Amino acid sequence: MTDTAIAASALGKRFGRRGGWALRDCAFRLPAGRVCAVVGPNGAGKSTLLALAAGLLGATEGELTVLGTTPAGARTRVGYVAQDKPLYPQLTVAETLRMGADLNPGHWDAAAAEQVVSGGDLDPKSRIRALSGGQRTRVALALALGKRPELLLLDEPMADLDPLARHELMGTLMVQAAQHGTTIAMSSHVVAELEESCDHLLLIGGGRVRLAGEIDELLAAHTRVGADADADLAPHTVVESRATGRQLSALIRPAGPLPGDWRTTAPSLEELVLAHLRNPAAPALTTTEETVA
């Protein structure tokens, strides 16, 4: 066992020799046992990063380790649900689960897989092609959880689900993480969907890591301040600032004590994420060790 689930150093991925960079110079470490929100706008590189970790793509530059080895070497210990949830349309639900058992001999958790499927009242005899998007999501998650992975990679897993189903399946994932120590990395561009369940954040913008670390630590490192418009924000790190009339509002990383006449509040996770995405030039912050284990 390793205490690091995923680690990247100078990681980059470019599609084609003349194509653009989907990821560039990414460095972060995701400790094992965490539930990580991989957040960013569409096209930020979230899906590319998860596909690299799943061993489905190769890096163009830099280094990526998964569970202490290469992504290819860790593949049998990793569960992955892609955004389009590819399944065999001609198979039934029951046949799909049997296929999962056959492909994972010795460590298939039939009860976990069937619990996810039964929660959606799916007919085991229904063919995959006849299922709705949300029902296919359930089957894909059942396959991933039935594998009993050490690391579970989920790319926009809840997009096709109604709010009640999202709440139920998120609870199932949290139980998996608590009972088996599963590390979960889950991408989304909806921060509110992940805020209550995740304890670690990886924010990607423009193909680069903007924030990485424990959510509590990242929030504690930032403060929202209000002051007179002529207030001097130096020497603090300014993520975002706005002046309205004679008032200044800013999100900063304090470098020391703040003036007593400044009004201070703690930012929410959504405020923190949006401020960094609105200002790509804001200095990035990583609160966990970046070395590849």
N, C-alpha and C positions, 0 to 999 in steps of 0.2 A: 504494500500500500504506500501511497505518496500523499504528502500534505498539500500538493498542488494539483488541481484538476486541469487547468489550462494555463500555459505561460507563453508569451510572445515577446520576441526581441527583434526590433527593426523589421517587423513583418510587412511584406508588401505583396500585392497581387495585381497583375496587369493582364488583361485579356487581349492576346495578340501582340506581336512585336511593336505595332504602332498604335495599339489601343490605349485607352485611358486607364489610369490606376483606380481600381475599385477600393483598394486599401494601400496605405503608404506609411512606412515608418511607425508601425503600431507596436507599442510595448505595454504590457500589463501582466498581472498575475491574478488568477482566480483560485483562491484557496479551496480545498476539497470540503464538501459538506455544506456549501453555501447555495442559496437560491438567488441567482443573478438575473437582473433585468438588463437585457441588451437593448438599449434605446437609441433612437435616432430617426430622422425623417426618412421617407421613402428614397431609395437610391443612395443611402449613406454608406452602405457596405456591410450591413448586419447579416444579410443572407450569405454573402460571400465568406464572412468570417466563420459562420456556423458550418458552412460546407467545407471549409478548410479544416476545421476541427474534427469534422466527421470523416475526413480522409477522402472526400469525393473530389476535391480540387487540390492541386499542388501549389505551394507558394512560389512566387517569382523571385523573392529575395527575403532574407532574414530567416528566423527560426521560430518554429511552433512546436511545443510539446504538449501531449495530452496524456494525463495519468502517468507521467514520468517516462513516456516513450514517444515514438512518432505517432502521428494520427493513424497511419496504416496499421501500426503495431497494436494500437489500442482499440481497433474497430470492434472486436468481439465484446468489449466491455462498455461500449457506447451505444445508446439509443438515439435515434435521430428521426424527427418528423419534419419533412420539408414543407414549405409554404403551400405547395399544390397537392400535398398528401397523395403521392402516387401509389395506387393499389391496382391489383389485377381485376378489371371490371367484370370478367366472366365468372369469377369465383363467388361463392356465397360467403356470408359472414362467418359461418362455421368452418368452411374450407379455408378461409383466410387465417383463422386462428390455429387451425391444424397445421397449416404451412409454417406459421410462426414457431409452433412447437417442434416441427421437424428440422427447422433451420437453427434451432437453439437447443440441441439435446443436452440434457443434464442440468440446465439452469432455466427452464421455462416455468414461469409462475402462472399456471392456468387460471387460478382463482383471481389474481389481479387483473388479468386480461378480460375475463368474463364479467367481472364487476363493472368495468368501464362500459362494456357493451350492453349489459343488462340495464344499466342506469338510463339508457336511451330507449328502452322498450323495443329493441331491434329484434326482428324475426331472424333467427339463425339461418333460415333457408333463403333469405333475401339476397339477391345478387348485388354486388357492389355498384354496378352501373345503375341500379334502381334507387340508390340511396340519395338523400339530400346532401348538400355540402356539410352540414353539421353532423349528420350521421356518419359520413365518411371520416370526418375528423375524429369521432369516437373510435372507429375501428383502427385508424392509424395510431392513436394514442394507446389503444389496447395492445397493439403489436409492440410498441416501444416499451410499455411498462411490463408486459409479459416477459420480455427479455431480461428483466431484473438488472438494468444497467447500473454501473457505477457513476456514469455521467449521462445525463439526459439533455439533448439539444433540441429545442423546440423553436421553429421559425414561424412566428405569427400563429400560434396554435389555436387561438380562440376566435379568430376573425369570423368564422362561419357559425358561431354559436350564439344562441339567445342569452340574455343576462342570467337567467336561472341556471342554464347548462354551464355557463362560464364559471359561475360561483361553485357549482357542484364539482366540476372537474378540477378547478383550482384547489379545492379542498382535498381531492384525491391525490393531487401532486404533492401537496404539503404533507399528507400522511406518508407518502412514499419517501419523501426527504427525511422525515422525522424517524420513521421506523427502520429504514435501511441505510441511512447516511448518504443517500443519493445526492450528488451535485446536479443542480438544474440550471441551465442557461437558457433563458427564454426571451426571444426578441419581440419587440412591439414598438409601434410609434405612438401608442396611447399610454401615457405615463400612469394615469389613474387606474388602469387595468392591473398594474403590477405593484403599485405603491404599498399596498397592505400586505403583500405576500413575500416580497423580496427583501433581502438584507444586504445585497451587494449590487452595485451599479457599474455598468460599462456603457458610457455614452460615446457614440460614434457620430461624427459630423464631417462630411466631405472626405470620407475615407480615412480619417485619422481619429485616434482616441483623444477625446476631450476631457473626460472624467473617468476615473476608475478607482474603485475602493469600496469600503463599507459605507452604506448609505448614511448611517449616523455620523461617521467621521467626516464625510464630505459636507453634510449639512452643518456640522459644528464648525467647519473651517470657513464658512461664509456667513455674512451678516448683511441684512438690508438696513440701510441708514437713510434718514431724512435730515436735511440741514438747510441752512441758508444757501442761496445760489452761489455765493462767492466762497463757500467752504473749500478748503484745500484737502483733496483726497490723498495726496502724497503723504507718506510713502506706501500707502496701502495698495494692494493689487486690485484694480478695478475691473470687474467683469462686465458691468453695464452701468451707465449713468444717464439720467434724464433731468433736464432743467425745465421747470414750468413756472414762468413768472419769476418770483423771488425764492422759489423752493427747489431744492435739489433732492432727487431720489436716486439711490445707487445700491448695487449689490457688490460687495467688496470681500476680499480676504484680508482681514485686519493684520497688520504687521506689528501691532502694539496696542496700547490703550487708546481708546477713542475719546474725543472731547466730550465733556459732560453735558453740553447743550445739544448734542446730536441725539436724534430719536432712533432707537435700534429695535429691530424685530428679527426673529428667526425666519428664514425663508422656508417655504414648502419645497418638497422635491420637484414639483412641477415648475415652480418659479425658478429653481436652480437650473433645471434642464433647459427651459425656454430661454433664459438669459444667456447661457453658453451657446445655444444654437443661433440666437439672434446676432451674436457677436463672435464670428469665427476667429477673430484676431485675439480674443481673450486668452490669457495663458492657461494651458491645460494643467490638470492636477491629477496625480496618481498617488493614492495613500497606501497602497500595498507594494511590497518589494517587486521590482520589475525583472529580476534575474530569472533566466530559464532554469528550471529544476530538472 
